[in-house]
Amino acid sequence: MSTANSQRDQFLVINAMGSQTTSMVTTLTRLCLEQRCLIVSSRMSRHGTCTSLLLQVSGNWDALARLETLMLTIAKREHLTLSMNRSRSLEERPQALPYNVFVTAAQRPELCAELCTFFQQIEIEIEELFSFTYMAQHTGTAMLNMTLTIAIPAKTQLSWLREQFLDFCDELNLDAVIEPWRPIH
């Protein structure tokens, strides 16, 4: 198994959901290893009693075909909900600047959809979205924290985008900031 993707490597995106977190993650990542597939990226999160595992794996066509077949067998045996799609590299992407958007607001059902619609309307791609709700410690108010990573086309005037975004946030009474993406590590 090589750690660098060769020209002939293909990608498989696997989304698995189940209730046995550690067992599911261990079983599926070990299966990838046994089939000589490289885990390129992964995410796991708990949502109540349900755990979601998202894997992007690479390998040659026969390794991925074996993995797909075995995944279906294991999903049935372990009572997992499973979806898989073949994927490819995003080689021809337009020049874009990665930015983070951080939002805090009183929880309202429409906020996530409104934020996504805003970026869609100005043709900015959302690369990643993470949100959670919580009860504010001192007031007991239901709150929303949301983080989006967006790809701003290089031709976009940043001052114009900031102005549009701040006006949008003022209309919805959101506390938000937009800033350049920085690596965490």
RAVEN-V110909 format. One line per field, one symbol per residue. ss: DSSP state (H for helix, E for strand, L for the rest). A space follows every 10 residues. Layout:
ss: ???
//
This chain:
ss: LLLLLLLLLE EEEEEEEELL HHHHHHHHHH HHHHLLLEEE EEEEEEELLE EEEEEEEEEL HHHHHHHHHH HHHHHHHHLL EEEEEEELLL LLLLLEEEEE EEEEEELLLL HHHHHHHHHH HLLLEEEEEE EEEEELLLLL LEEEEEEEEE EEELLLLHHH HHHHHHHHHH HHLLEEEEEE LLLLL
//
